[in-house]
């Protein structure tokens, strides 16, 4: 209704100017003044609505946090005239609400700044918003870089931990290096693998039975086995 009323006023004033165009002449400047007058009237009404909404919030029973969200939301979504929106943003800044709202709605404020730049509003009036956006964007970038550093540190530690576990598991499952058998012990072991008895081994190598038993004891100790069966199971392919 306010917009229709303003358009109606604009039409009446335009027609009045048109009727006197021959006597007075209706220049571009006259048209601009008339247009500014209408915008000023609309802006005044929108600003009054914003202040009325703010007063109603203050007298409401809502929590302080909810009041703040309601006020910032009204400034963003309900105000249409750029100059009024700019003044409302300054009010939010004075109430220390702007930084949080920019952080939560950064794209909105970036787009709004572009609209300010495209308008006839002097840059000095919205310079505070431009500087604040630049500062908060840099702050967000620094925070992302810091988080990225910590993430990289975490990944490095994870890689080191996995490497340590891998080496530990490899050492744990690695077979110990067994002492080498002497030439005589190797002969005894090979004869055992052929199924020879102690007496047969002694006869074949021309050594005493006690010497054979001594060699077998050394063989079992060096190869970490306890009997002939284990020697058969563990000695395949180890003959030297």
C-alpha positions as CSV (number, residue, x, y, z in Angstrom):
1,X,0.0,0.0,0.0
2,X,2.8,2.4,0.8
3,X,4.4,1.8,-2.6
4,X,1.1,2.3,-4.4
5,X,0.6,5.5,-2.5
6,X,4.0,6.8,-3.4
7,X,3.6,5.9,-7.1
8,X,0.3,7.8,-7.0
9,X,2.0,10.8,-5.6
10,X,4.7,10.5,-8.2
11,X,2.1,10.4,-10.9
12,X,0.3,13.5,-9.6
13,X,3.5,15.5,-9.3
14,X,4.6,14.4,-12.7
15,X,1.3,15.4,-14.3
16,X,1.4,18.7,-12.5
17,X,4.9,19.3,-13.9
18,X,3.8,18.3,-17.4
19,X,0.9,20.8,-17.4
20,X,3.4,23.6,-16.7
21,X,6.1,22.3,-19.0
22,X,5.6,25.1,-21.6
23,X,5.7,27.9,-19.0
24,X,8.4,26.6,-16.7
25,X,10.1,23.7,-18.5
26,X,10.7,20.3,-16.8
27,X,14.4,19.6,-16.8
28,X,16.2,16.3,-15.9
29,X,17.3,17.9,-12.6
30,X,13.6,18.5,-11.7
31,X,12.8,14.9,-12.4
32,X,15.7,13.8,-10.2
33,X,14.6,16.0,-7.3
34,X,11.0,14.6,-7.6
35,X,12.4,11.0,-7.6
36,X,14.6,11.7,-4.6
37,X,11.6,13.1,-2.8
38,X,9.6,9.9,-3.3
39,X,12.6,7.7,-2.3
40,X,13.1,9.9,0.8
41,X,9.5,9.4,1.8
42,X,9.7,5.6,1.3
43,X,13.0,5.5,3.1
44,X,11.6,7.4,6.1
45,X,8.7,5.0,6.4
46,X,10.9,1.9,6.1
47,X,13.3,3.3,8.7
48,X,10.3,4.0,11.1
49,X,9.2,0.4,10.6
50,X,12.7,-0.8,11.5
51,X,12.8,1.3,14.7
52,X,9.3,0.2,15.6
53,X,10.3,-3.4,15.2
54,X,13.4,-2.8,17.4
55,X,11.3,-1.2,20.1
56,X,8.9,-4.1,20.0
57,X,11.7,-6.5,20.4
58,X,13.1,-4.7,23.4
59,X,9.8,-4.9,25.2
60,X,9.2,-8.5,24.3
61,X,9.9,-11.5,26.6
62,X,12.3,-13.1,24.2
63,X,15.8,-14.0,25.3
64,X,18.6,-11.6,24.5
65,X,20.0,-14.0,21.9
66,X,16.7,-14.4,20.2
67,X,16.2,-10.6,20.1
68,X,19.5,-10.2,18.4
69,X,18.8,-12.8,15.8
70,X,15.4,-11.3,15.1
71,X,16.8,-7.8,14.7
72,X,19.7,-8.9,12.4
73,X,17.2,-11.0,10.4
74,X,14.8,-8.1,10.0
75,X,17.7,-5.8,8.8
76,X,18.7,-8.4,6.2
77,X,15.4,-9.7,4.9
78,X,12.7,-7.0,5.5
79,X,14.5,-3.8,4.5
80,X,14.5,-3.1,0.8
81,X,15.9,0.5,0.4
82,X,19.7,0.4,0.3
83,X,20.2,3.6,2.3
84,X,17.9,2.4,5.0
85,X,19.6,-1.0,5.0
86,X,23.0,0.7,5.3
87,X,21.9,2.7,8.3
88,X,20.4,-0.4,9.9
89,X,23.7,-2.2,9.4
90,X,25.4,0.6,11.2
91,X,23.0,0.1,14.1
92,X,23.9,-3.6,14.2
93,X,27.5,-2.7,14.2
94,X,27.0,-0.3,17.2
95,X,25.3,-3.1,19.0
96,X,28.2,-5.5,18.3
97,X,25.9,-7.8,16.2
98,X,27.4,-7.2,12.8
99,X,30.5,-9.3,13.0
100,X,28.6,-12.5,14.0
101,X,26.0,-11.9,11.3
102,X,28.6,-11.4,8.7
103,X,30.3,-14.6,9.8
104,X,27.0,-16.5,9.5
105,X,25.8,-14.8,6.3
106,X,29.0,-13.8,4.5
107,X,27.7,-14.3,1.0
108,X,24.8,-12.0,1.7
109,X,27.0,-9.1,2.9
110,X,29.4,-9.6,0.0
111,X,26.5,-9.3,-2.5
112,X,25.2,-6.3,-0.5
113,X,28.5,-4.6,-0.7
114,X,28.4,-5.0,-4.5
115,X,25.0,-3.4,-4.6
116,X,26.3,-0.4,-2.5
117,X,29.1,0.0,-5.0
118,X,26.7,0.0,-7.9
119,X,24.4,2.6,-6.2
120,X,24.9,6.4,-5.9
121,X,25.8,6.0,-2.1
122,X,29.1,7.6,-1.4
123,X,31.8,5.0,-0.8
124,X,32.8,6.6,2.5
125,X,29.4,5.6,3.9
126,X,29.9,1.9,3.4
127,X,33.7,1.8,3.8
128,X,33.3,0.4,7.3
129,X,31.5,-2.6,5.9
130,X,34.1,-3.1,3.2
131,X,36.9,-3.1,5.7
132,X,35.1,-5.4,8.1
133,X,34.5,-7.9,5.3
134,X,38.1,-7.8,4.3
135,X,39.2,-8.2,7.9
136,X,36.8,-11.1,8.6
137,X,37.7,-12.8,5.3
138,X,41.4,-12.6,6.1
139,X,40.7,-13.9,9.6
140,X,38.7,-16.8,8.2
141,X,41.6,-17.5,5.8
142,X,44.1,-17.4,8.6
143,X,42.0,-19.8,10.6
144,X,41.7,-22.2,7.6
145,X,45.5,-22.1,7.2
146,X,46.0,-22.8,10.9
147,X,43.5,-25.7,10.7
148,X,45.3,-27.0,7.6
149,X,48.6,-26.9,9.4
150,X,47.3,-28.9,12.3
151,X,45.7,-31.3,9.9
152,X,49.1,-31.8,8.2
153,X,50.8,-32.3,11.5
154,X,48.2,-34.9,12.4
155,X,48.7,-36.7,9.1
156,X,52.5,-36.7,9.6
157,X,52.1,-38.2,13.1
158,X,49.7,-40.8,11.7
159,X,52.2,-41.8,9.0
160,X,55.0,-42.0,11.5
161,X,52.8,-44.1,13.8
162,X,51.8,-46.5,11.0
163,X,55.4,-46.8,9.9
164,X,56.5,-47.6,13.5
165,X,53.7,-50.3,13.8
166,X,54.7,-51.7,10.4
167,X,58.4,-52.0,11.4
168,X,57.4,-53.4,14.8
169,X,55.2,-56.1,13.3
170,X,57.8,-56.9,10.7
171,X,60.4,-57.4,13.5
172,X,58.0,-59.4,15.6
173,X,57.3,-61.9,12.8
174,X,60.8,-62.0,11.4
175,X,62.5,-65.3,12.0
176,X,65.7,-64.9,14.0
177,X,69.0,-65.5,12.3
178,X,70.2,-68.9,13.3
179,X,73.9,-69.7,13.9
180,X,75.6,-71.5,11.1
181,X,76.3,-75.2,11.4
182,X,79.8,-76.5,11.3
183,X,80.8,-78.8,8.4
184,X,80.6,-81.9,10.7
185,X,77.2,-80.8,12.1
186,X,75.9,-80.2,8.6
187,X,76.9,-83.8,7.7
188,X,75.1,-85.1,10.8
189,X,72.0,-83.1,10.1
190,X,71.8,-84.3,6.5
191,X,72.2,-87.9,7.6
192,X,69.4,-87.4,10.2
193,X,67.2,-86.0,7.4
194,X,68.0,-89.1,5.4
195,X,66.5,-91.1,8.3
196,X,69.8,-92.5,9.7
197,X,70.0,-93.6,13.3
198,X,72.6,-92.3,15.7
199,X,74.6,-95.5,15.4
200,X,74.4,-95.5,11.6
201,X,75.6,-91.9,11.5
202,X,78.6,-92.8,13.9
203,X,79.5,-95.7,11.6
204,X,79.3,-93.6,8.4
205,X,81.3,-90.7,9.7
206,X,83.8,-92.9,11.7
207,X,83.0,-91.1,14.9
208,X,81.9,-92.3,18.4
209,X,78.2,-92.4,19.3
210,X,78.8,-89.8,22.0
211,X,80.2,-87.4,19.4
212,X,77.1,-87.9,17.3
213,X,74.9,-87.1,20.2
214,X,77.0,-84.0,21.0
215,X,76.6,-82.9,17.4
216,X,72.9,-83.5,17.5
217,X,72.6,-81.4,20.6
218,X,74.4,-78.5,19.0
219,X,72.3,-78.9,15.8
220,X,69.0,-78.7,17.8
221,X,70.3,-75.6,19.7
222,X,71.4,-73.8,16.6
223,X,68.3,-74.5,14.6
224,X,66.0,-74.0,17.6
225,X,64.3,-77.4,17.3
226,X,63.7,-80.0,20.0
227,X,63.6,-83.3,18.1
228,X,64.0,-85.0,14.8
229,X,60.4,-84.3,13.8
230,X,60.9,-80.6,14.2
231,X,64.2,-80.8,12.4
232,X,62.4,-82.4,9.4
233,X,59.7,-79.7,9.4
234,X,62.1,-76.7,9.7
235,X,65.2,-77.9,7.7
236,X,63.7,-78.2,4.2
237,X,65.9,-76.2,1.9
238,X,68.4,-75.1,4.6
239,X,71.1,-77.6,3.7
240,X,74.4,-76.0,3.1
